[in-house]
Each structure stands twice: as C-alpha cells, then as structure tokens.
Amino acid sequence: MLLTDSVVNCSDLRSGKASPFRPSLRDWGSWIVIKRITQAKGLRGEVRIPGDKSISHRALMFGSIAQGKSHVKGFSMSADTAATLKCLRALGCPISVEQGGAVKVHGRGLFGLAEPDDVLNAANSGTTVRLLSGILSGQPFFSVLTGDDSLRRRPMDRVVTPLAQMGALISGRNSDQNLPLAIKGGSLQPITYKLPVASAQVKSAILLAGLYAEGETTIVEPQQTRDHSERMLAAMEARVAIASDATGHQVKIAGQPQLQALDIEVPGDFSSAAFFLAAGVIAPVSDITVLNVGINPTRTGFLDVLREMGAYVEVFNERQVGGEPVADIHCRTSDLRGVRIRGNTVVRAIDELPALAVVATQAEGETIVRDAGELRVKESDRISTIVAELSRLGAEIEEFPDGFAVRGPSRLHGARCLSHGDHRIAMSLAIAGLVAADETEIDSAECVDVSFPGFFDGLRQLVI
C-alpha cells in the first residue's frame, strides 16, 4: 500500500488550476488534504488508538462542575474535544494540559461557572453543543452556542424541547432549532421525558440539566444508549438510578448534588478501533491487534456484527479501568457472510455503520441495515454519503430511508472520493482503498482530525 497526501489551495480547486504541493504551514480555511491510497498487500502488527472521545468530553464537562480537581489521563486530543475545552475555559473553568497529554480540570462546582464574554463555538462537535446546553440551562446567566457550517445544519430541537420543558429559556433558528442556540438558564424543574429517538447525547443533556432541578428527573429510552454519563456521574457521587421495564430503559437522577472530582483514566476509543478492525478482517493476509480498547457493552455492537459475519475477532486481556471495561482486540483476514441488523444492535453500532458498509462489500451475500435513520443527522447524511462514495468505488449498495443494503463480494476499484467533511466517512473510504484496485483519492481528508488525528499514521505503520 502506498499512502501519500498533497495539499491543494481551495481557490485553485474552484478555478480548475489545482497544483498539489506541501506547504510548511497548513491553514485549513484555505487548504484541503487529498489522501491517495493504493491496495495493501496486508496489515500486521499492534496499534494504539487515542482516548475515547465520548468519555473525554464528559471528563471535561463533568469535572468543570465538580468540587475539586479532576485529573484526566489518556485524554483524546482531537478537534472535537478541543472545542469543549475552549468553551469551558470561556465559562471560567481553569483547565491545564500537562506534559504527556494528561489534563487537569479545576472544578467550579454546580453554580461556579461564569457568563461568557462571547459566543461559545462548538466547532464540529455535536457532543459539545448538546451536553453543554444541559449545563448552561441550569446556569443563572445568558449564553449563546454556535458551531461550524456542518453543525449549524444539524437539528437541535430534540435537545431544546426537553430543556424548555424543564424551564430553560432556550431557542434556535427555525423549526429544527438549528444553531446558534440562545440560552437563559436557572430555576429548572424535574421532568419525566421519553426520548422519541435513542440518543446518548440528548439523554446526557437532560441528565446534566437534572443536576440543577429540585427533585428527580427521569429519562425513558426506547433502547439503551451508551452509558458513559451514568457511570461517570455515579462515580462523582451523583444519585443515579437505572431500571428497565416494558416502557423502556429508565435513567433517573436526583438534583443538586455536590459532584466530587475524580482521577480518570480514559480507555482507547472503540469507534476509532473499529476502522482498524474493519481493515484487519477484509485486507489480505492481515493479522493485527488493537491495544487498550474500551469495550463498554453499550458501544460494541460492531464487534457483535463482525462475529455474526464470521470474522475472526478475539477479545483478551480484559480488565476494568476507571469504571469502564477495557481489553485488547486481535483480528485477522476472514471469510465473511452478509447479515441483517436493526434495532438495538444499530443503536450500539451507530458510529461504526459506515465502516460496516465497507466490510459488507467484501462479504458473501447481502448485508442489510435498517432502523438507522439517525445516520442522516450526523456530520453528514451518512446514509447518503456512504452509498454515494462506495458506489464510486464499484460497490453494489442501495440506499433506504433508514439504512442501506450491500451485496458482495465486490471487486472495488480506485476513484476520486469525497469525505463530505465527515471524519467517519473519510476513514471508511481509506479502509475501502486498502482493498480497491489502483489508486483511491479522498478529498478533504484532514477532517479525520475531528476524532483521530493520528489515523493515517496508525494505518501506515501496519502495512506489510
């Protein structure tokens, strides 16, 4: 495999005069990265992945409203978490980044944050804007949240509706409540709220707002979503209760605790590991191990699907780190078969479904994904974008309103592809490029920095 990149001036691209070269300083407002990938002979070795992005966001936010200093090891140094860090500093929370990447958060207590002098910019991070809106709804001051072009197109009504029911004065643009969001918080009341769509971000926003309400707030999920918020809040001495019955999965939180600071060790991000696992099972003569991966069962639907497809995937060296299950994962080239997935498995694999589509192109038979309409409101419409880009590479893939079908195995061929500014689409296309004949080009590949700045370096080190 040959993996190279060039940097192109956007104005030259628009004028048709693009002449790729590599400047010493990269201004991503004016330049885009084009990654070029050729077919790999195989992958072999061990790789480490960055800290879990979901847990890193929560460690910063929860630590900011706790009493005392939280020390976070293994923090995810990504563009998304950088946006959270910047917003919290603007709210008056001192956060220091130490040598080696550890982060120290000097908690201000539930009501210790300060009104920001300017608009808070969440950049491309939906987690930042949704969870922070829950905290800001409990603050006795005015704030405004915005983001980049992509984030401003994503609907925020699913967060605005419950927070407004709790008493926050919160509003965005148009009926979808798009960013920017204006929030005047304080004097919240507990509610019982049934989520119309399973969403860990919405659940977490309500839980955080529930910390500021007098009484018990209850969230009912149609299917259980990732539970990092519940685990961390309980460890910080919030009163969290969990139950399931015929109506769904319930999470309750009691208001106005004193959250206690924690020393947190963040495990490797399973969603980042998924791309290497996908590569390991479809690339020829491959045998790789991904080290120190968080295997929280609310996140590992992709692992279950790979096993159902017949992939060789071994989880070993299991342990507990900071209240989260962690393991090393070994995989190798496998004979795969198509599967059908929907329901709770989709919820537990929602971020990995673009990678699953790539795996399905190399499986015998048809793979069908349904109940995945949530993909349409991510950084891109991930159903539309993965179908369009894999089609360019020769995949036989069909789009549904709530998912897709892939018929395999397909002999993929290189093509010029678009990332659509979506980190998970870019990484999925890179994995497809490993098994595609000739050269695959990925425009705007710099977007991988949103979650995994070292992705391409990690891929390169595994190539035989």
C-alpha positions in Angstrom: 0.0 0.0 0.0 1.2 3.5 -0.8 -0.4 6.2 1.3 0.5 9.8 0.3 -1.1 13.2 0.7 -1.0 16.5 -1.0 -2.4 19.9 -0.1 -4.4 21.9 -2.5 -5.5 25.5 -2.4 -9.3 25.7 -2.4 -9.3 28.7 -4.7 -7.2 26.8 -7.2 -9.6 23.9 -7.0 -12.6 26.1 -7.7 -10.7 27.7 -10.7 -9.6 24.3 -12.0 -5.9 25.2 -11.6 -5.1 22.9 -8.7 -1.4 22.1 -8.4 -0.9 19.9 -5.3 2.1 20.7 -3.1 3.0 20.5 0.5 3.3 23.9 2.4 5.1 24.1 5.7 2.1 25.6 7.5 -1.4 24.4 6.8 -4.3 26.8 7.1 -7.4 24.6 6.8 -9.5 27.5 6.0 -7.6 27.8 2.6 -6.2 24.3 2.0 -7.6 20.8 1.9 -5.7 17.5 2.1 -6.1 14.9 -0.6 -5.1 11.4 0.6 -4.0 8.9 -2.0 -4.2 5.2 -1.1 -3.3 2.1 -3.1 -4.2 -1.5 -2.5 -2.4 -3.1 0.5 -0.7 -6.5 0.5 -1.8 -6.9 4.1 -1.6 -5.5 7.6 0.3 -6.8 10.5 1.2 -5.6 14.0 -0.1 -3.8 17.0 -1.6 -0.3 17.1 -2.7 2.0 19.9 -5.7 4.4 19.4 -6.5 7.7 21.1 -8.5 8.0 24.2 -12.3 7.6 24.0 -13.8 10.9 22.6 -17.1 10.5 24.4 -15.5 9.9 27.8 -13.0 12.7 27.3 -15.8 15.2 26.6 -17.6 14.1 29.7 -14.5 14.2 31.9 -14.0 17.9 31.0 -17.6 18.9 31.4 -18.5 17.0 34.5 -15.1 17.9 36.0 -15.9 21.6 35.4 -19.0 21.5 37.7 -17.5 19.2 40.3 -15.8 20.2 43.6 -12.0 19.9 43.4 -9.5 19.0 40.7 -10.1 16.2 38.2 -7.0 14.6 36.6 -7.7 13.0 33.2 -5.1 10.6 31.7 -5.4 9.3 28.2 -7.4 12.3 27.1 -8.5 12.4 23.4 -6.5 15.2 21.8 -9.0 15.8 18.9 -10.6 18.8 17.3 -13.9 17.9 18.9 -12.6 17.7 22.5 -10.5 20.9 21.9 -13.8 22.7 21.2 -15.2 21.5 24.6 -12.0 22.6 26.3 -12.2 26.1 24.8 -15.8 26.5 25.6 -15.3 25.6 29.3 -12.3 27.9 29.6 -14.6 30.7 28.2 -17.0 29.8 31.0 -14.3 30.5 33.6 -13.1 26.9 34.3 -9.3 26.6 34.5 -8.1 23.6 32.5 -4.4 22.8 32.0 -2.9 20.4 29.5 0.1 18.7 31.1 3.1 17.0 29.6 2.2 13.7 28.0 -1.3 14.8 27.2 -3.0 14.5 30.7 -5.5 17.2 31.5 -6.3 18.8 34.9 -9.7 20.4 35.4 -10.2 22.8 38.3 -13.9 22.3 39.1 -16.1 25.3 39.8 -19.0 23.5 41.4 -22.5 23.3 40.0 -23.1 27.1 40.1 -19.5 28.3 39.8 -19.3 28.9 36.0 -19.3 32.5 34.7 -21.2 34.2 31.9 -19.0 34.1 28.8 -17.9 37.3 27.2 -18.6 36.0 23.7 -20.4 33.3 21.7 -19.3 29.7 22.6 -18.1 27.9 19.5 -18.6 24.1 19.5 -16.9 23.9 16.0 -17.9 20.5 14.5 -18.8 18.8 17.8 -22.4 17.7 18.4 -21.5 16.3 21.8 -20.1 19.7 22.9 -23.2 21.7 22.0 -25.8 19.2 23.2 -24.2 18.3 26.6 -23.1 21.9 27.3 -26.7 23.1 26.6 -27.8 20.9 29.5 -25.2 22.5 31.8 -26.0 26.0 30.6 -29.7 25.5 31.1 -29.0 25.4 34.8 -26.8 28.5 35.0 -28.3 31.9 36.0 -26.8 33.7 33.1 -27.2 34.2 29.3 -25.1 32.3 26.8 -25.1 31.5 23.0 -23.8 28.3 21.4 -22.8 28.0 17.8 -20.7 25.8 15.5 -19.3 25.3 12.1 -21.4 25.1 8.9 -22.0 21.4 9.4 -23.0 21.6 13.0 -25.3 24.6 12.2 -27.3 22.3 9.8 -27.8 19.6 12.4 -31.2 19.7 14.3 -31.2 20.7 17.9 -34.9 20.5 18.6 -34.5 17.1 20.3 -32.4 18.9 23.0 -34.3 22.2 23.0 -37.7 20.5 23.7 -36.9 18.8 27.0 -34.7 21.6 28.3 -37.5 24.1 27.6 -40.0 21.8 29.4 -37.6 21.9 32.4 -37.9 25.7 32.4 -34.8 26.9 30.5 -35.3 29.8 28.1 -33.7 28.2 25.0 -34.2 28.8 21.3 -32.5 28.3 18.0 -33.3 29.1 14.4 -36.4 27.7 12.6 -38.5 24.7 13.5 -35.4 22.4 13.8 -33.9 24.8 16.4 -30.6 25.0 14.4 -27.6 26.8 15.9 -27.0 29.3 17.2 -28.8 28.4 20.4 -29.5 31.3 22.9 -29.9 30.0 26.5 -31.0 31.8 29.7 -30.9 29.2 32.4 -31.8 28.8 36.0 -34.8 27.6 38.1 -35.2 24.2 36.5 -37.9 21.7 37.3 -37.6 17.9 37.1 -39.5 16.1 34.4 -40.1 12.6 33.1 -39.2 12.6 29.4 -39.5 9.8 26.9 -36.9 10.1 24.2 -38.5 9.9 20.7 -35.2 8.6 19.3 -32.5 6.8 21.2 -29.7 9.3 21.7 -27.0 9.3 24.3 -26.3 13.0 23.7 -29.9 14.0 24.4 -30.1 11.7 27.4 -26.9 13.3 28.8 -28.1 16.8 28.2 -31.2 16.1 30.3 -29.2 14.3 33.0 -26.9 17.4 33.3 -29.9 19.7 33.4 -31.4 17.4 36.0 -28.5 18.1 38.3 -29.9 21.7 38.6 -33.6 20.7 39.3 -35.1 20.2 42.7 -36.3 16.6 42.7 -35.8 13.6 40.4 -35.6 13.8 36.7 -36.4 10.6 34.7 -35.4 9.8 31.1 -37.0 6.8 29.3 -35.1 5.5 26.3 -36.6 3.3 23.6 -33.3 1.3 23.6 -30.4 1.7 25.9 -27.7 4.0 24.6 -24.1 4.4 25.6 -23.9 4.9 29.4 -20.7 6.8 29.9 -22.6 9.7 31.5 -24.4 7.5 34.1 -21.2 5.7 35.0 -19.1 8.9 35.5 -21.9 10.9 37.3 -22.4 8.0 39.7 -18.6 7.8 40.4 -18.8 11.5 41.1 -21.4 10.8 43.8 -24.5 12.0 41.8 -27.6 9.9 42.8 -28.2 7.9 39.6 -30.7 5.0 39.3 -31.2 2.7 36.4 -34.1 0.3 35.6 -35.8 -1.3 32.7 -39.4 -2.3 32.2 -42.0 -2.7 29.5 -41.9 1.0 28.7 -38.2 1.1 28.0 -34.8 1.7 29.7 -35.1 4.3 32.5 -32.4 6.6 34.0 -33.2 8.7 37.0 -31.1 11.5 38.5 -31.6 13.4 41.7 -31.0 17.2 41.6 -28.5 19.4 43.3 -25.8 17.0 44.5 -22.2 18.1 45.2 -20.2 16.3 42.4 -16.8 15.2 43.6 -13.7 15.4 41.3 -12.2 12.2 40.0 -8.9 10.9 38.7 -10.0 9.5 35.4 -8.1 7.1 33.0 -9.7 7.2 29.6 -9.6 3.9 27.6 -9.0 3.8 23.8 -11.9 4.8 21.7 -13.9 1.8 20.3 -15.2 3.9 17.4 -11.6 4.6 16.4 -10.6 1.0 16.9 -13.5 -0.1 14.6 -11.7 1.2 11.5 -8.6 -1.0 12.2 -10.8 -4.0 13.0 -12.6 -3.4 9.7 -9.3 -3.3 7.8 -8.0 -6.3 9.6 -10.8 -8.6 8.6 -11.0 -7.5 4.9 -7.4 -6.8 3.9 -5.5 -9.8 2.6 -3.1 -11.7 4.9 -3.7 -9.4 7.8 -3.2 -10.1 11.5 -3.4 -7.1 13.8 -4.0 -6.3 17.5 -5.6 -3.1 18.7 -4.5 -2.3 22.3 -6.3 -0.8 25.2 -9.8 -0.5 23.7 -12.9 0.4 25.7 -15.4 -2.4 25.4 -18.4 -0.9 27.2 -21.2 -3.2 26.1 -23.4 -0.2 25.0 -20.7 0.6 22.4 -19.7 -2.7 21.0 -22.5 -3.6 18.6 -20.0 -3.5 15.7 -18.0 -6.2 17.4 -21.1 -8.4 17.6 -21.9 -7.8 14.0 -18.3 -8.8 12.9 -18.6 -12.0 14.8 -22.0 -12.7 13.2 -20.4 -12.2 9.8 -17.9 -14.9 10.6 -14.9 -12.6 11.3 -12.1 -13.8 13.4 -12.1 -11.4 16.3 -10.6 -12.2 19.7 -11.1 -10.1 22.8 -8.5 -10.7 25.5 -6.7 -9.2 28.5 -10.0 -7.9 29.8 -9.8 -5.5 32.8 -11.5 -2.5 34.4 -10.0 1.0 34.0 -11.7 3.9 35.7 -15.1 2.1 35.9 -15.0 1.1 32.2 -14.3 -2.4 30.7 -11.1 -2.4 28.6 -9.4 -5.1 26.5 -7.1 -5.8 23.6 -8.7 -7.0 20.4 -7.0 -9.3 17.9 -8.4 -9.8 14.4 -7.2 -11.3 11.1 -8.4 -11.8 7.5 -11.7 -13.6 7.4 -14.2 -15.2 5.1 -17.3 -13.1 5.7 -21.0 -13.5 5.1 -23.8 -10.9 4.8 -26.0 -10.2 7.8 -29.2 -8.3 8.7 -29.1 -5.8 11.6 -31.6 -3.4 13.1 -33.0 -2.3 16.5 -30.7 -2.2 19.5 -27.7 -3.5 17.6 -27.9 -0.5 15.3 -28.0 1.8 18.4 -24.9 0.1 19.8 -23.1 0.4 16.4 -24.4 3.7 15.1 -21.0 5.4 14.7 -19.4 2.3 13.1 -22.0 1.7 10.4 -20.1 3.5 7.6 -17.2 1.1 8.4 -19.6 -1.8 8.4 -20.7 -0.8 4.9 -17.1 -1.2 3.7 -16.8 -4.6 5.4 -20.0 -5.7 3.7 -18.6 -5.0 0.3 -16.2 -8.0 0.9 -18.8 -10.3 2.4 -20.6 -13.1 0.6 -24.3 -12.3 0.1 -26.4 -9.4 1.2 -25.9 -7.2 4.3 -29.0 -5.1 5.2 -29.0 -2.3 7.8 -32.4 -0.8 8.9 -33.6 1.4 11.8 -30.6 3.6 11.2 -32.3 6.9 10.3 -30.1 8.7 13.0 -27.3 8.5 10.5 -28.9 11.2 8.4 -28.3 13.8 11.1 -24.6 13.2 11.8 -21.7 15.3 10.4 -23.1 14.4 7.0 -26.1 12.4 5.9 -24.1 9.2 6.4 -26.6 7.0 4.6 -26.5 9.2 1.5 -22.7 9.8 1.7 -21.5 6.3 2.2 -23.8 5.0 -0.5 -22.6 7.6 -3.0 -18.9 7.2 -2.2 -18.8 3.4 -2.1 -20.7 3.4 -5.4 -17.9 5.4 -6.9 -15.6 2.6 -5.9 -17.7 -0.1 -7.6 -19.7 -1.3 -4.6 -23.2 -2.7 -5.2 -25.0 -0.7 -2.5 -28.6 0.6 -2.2 -30.0 3.4 -0.1 -33.1 3.1 2.1 -34.7 5.9 4.1 -33.4 4.3 7.3 -30.4 2.4 6.2 -28.8 0.6 3.2 -28.2 -2.8 1.6 -24.8 -4.0 0.3 -24.4 -7.0 -2.0 -21.0 -8.7 -2.0 -18.3 -9.5 -2.5 -17.4 -6.7 -4.9 -14.1 -6.0 -6.7 -13.6 -2.4 -5.7 -11.6 -0.1 -8.0 -9.9 3.2 -7.2 -11.7 6.5 -7.7 -11.7 10.1 -6.6 -14.0 10.3 -3.5 -15.3 13.0 -1.2 -15.2 12.9 2.6 -18.1 15.4 2.8 -16.1 16.9 5.7 -17.1 13.9 7.8 -14.3 12.1 9.7 -16.0 8.7 9.8 -16.7 8.8 6.0 -13.1 9.7 5.3 -11.7 6.9 7.5 -14.2 4.4 5.9 -13.1 5.3 2.4 -9.5 4.8 3.5 -10.3 1.3 4.6 -12.0 0.7 1.3 -8.9 2.0 -0.5 -6.9 -0.8 1.1 -8.8 -3.5 -0.9 -9.5 -1.4 -4.1 -7.5 -1.9 -7.3 -5.5 1.1 -8.5 -5.4 4.4 -6.5 -8.2 5.8 -4.3 -8.2 9.6 -3.6 -10.0 11.1 -0.7 -10.7 14.8 -0.8 -10.7 16.9 2.5 -9.1 14.0 4.4 -7.9 16.5 7.1 -11.4 16.1 8.7 -10.2 12.9 10.4 -8.6 15.2 13.0 -12.1 15.7 14.4 -11.8 12.4 16.2 -8.5 10.7 15.2 -5.6 13.0 14.3 -3.1 10.0 14.0 -5.4 7.7 11.9 -3.3 7.7 8.7 0.0 7.3 10.6 -1.5 4.3 12.5 -2.7 2.7 9.3 0.7 3.3 7.7 2.6 1.5 10.5 0.5 -1.7 10.0 1.2 -2.1 6.3 3.3 -5.1 5.3 
